[in-house]
């Protein structure tokens, strides 16, 4: 199964955000290259909000280009076989934390937003860090920091707050 096929399957099984989910599915139907950064009309991206083992804080990255506190995530790559694997890869690369575990049940939510490269149709997951893990800043970040749930709205935009709410509902 291709990554494109996996994305269609994941989105068909996702039961929330029906109107936005349909936008994603129509995009993939119209764009065979809709998984890739090269698709100028927009592309599917994958991200994950990293939660600490005690489930009291989340790790956010101060994105180097956007200069915003965000969850870990980004573009799919040819080696990615599933959206979940792409989200886990991105979260691991950007957090420096090995052994992250995605919460079961598929994506936590969807978020469509415009970036300097194109529209991102982000499929957002949630991941839990293992006990004793230590984060490490990647080249894509200016900073990494753990924030208590109540602090997120003070530093991040509404999309991150909504992802946190969806994640907490699953925890």
WOCORQUI-V365415 format. One line per field, one symbol per residue. phi: phi as a letter, one per 30 degrees, with the letter a starting at -180 (. if undefined). psi: psi as a letter, one per 40 degrees, with the letter a starting at -180 (. if undefined). burial: b if it has 16 or more other C-alpha atoms within 10 Angstrom, else e. A space follows every 50 residues. Layout:
phi->???
psi->???
burial->???
This chain:
phi->.ddedddddeddddccheddededddddddbecddceddddkadbbbbdc cdedibbbcccddeddhbdbddllddbeddcbddddddddddddcicdid bdddjiddacbcbcbedldccdcccbbcddeidbdbdcddcdabadbded cdddccddddddddddddddd
psi->hiddddddddddeheifdddddddddddddgdeeeidehdeiihihihhh iidefeiihihghddefihiiiiaiiidehdidddddddddddddehiei hiiieaidiihhihiddahhghhhiiihiiieihihhieeidihihhide eddediiddddddddddddd.
burial->eebbeebbebbeebeeeeeebeebbebbeebebbbbbebeebbbbbbbbb bbbeeebbbbbbbeeeebbbbbbbbbeeeebbbbbbbbbbbbbbbbbbeb ebbeebbbbbbbeeeeeebbbbbbbbbbbbeeeebbbbeebebbbbbebe ebeeebeebbbbbbebbeeee
